[in-house]
Amino acid sequence: MGKSKDYFKGEVGELKQVIHELKKDIKRLQKVIEGQKKEIKTLKHALNDSILYINDDLANIPVEQIIAYFKDKKRGKLDEVHEHHKEELNNLKEKWKCHKCLTGYLRMVLLDRGDKKFYMRVCVNAICGNRTVLKPYTSDIEGITE
Ligand SMILES: [Zn+2]
């Protein structure tokens, strides 16, 4: 009997030790949290100061200048889109270059015949006359339509 009582005492001692360690961990974490709360408070103050500063600055900028800024920004984006489209088109023109006249490229012409669509490729060079035969069209067929 005495042996199991000693064993039990040992277990309790171990648990007490674990609890003691956990309490120490909690204290340490509470200190970390306190530190972070202080840091957040400081950051909030800095942010509020920045907002006041920016508001002051904005009040001094003429409205026309702000509008012009956003217009330029938007135009820049559109230019990028056009540039990308032009590049793709040039790649396609190179891919579908006419091997007969070597100056034009083959444009895709779509034809509706009842419920079926057909296509052929025609050289854009009017004096070349190079064209492919009419074939059934599916949406995965690539080509220049403009
Ligand atoms: Zn041609």
Residues whose N, C-alpha, C, O or C-beta is under 5 A from the ligand:
A	BS01	ZN	C98 K100 C101 L102 G104 C123 N125 C128 N130
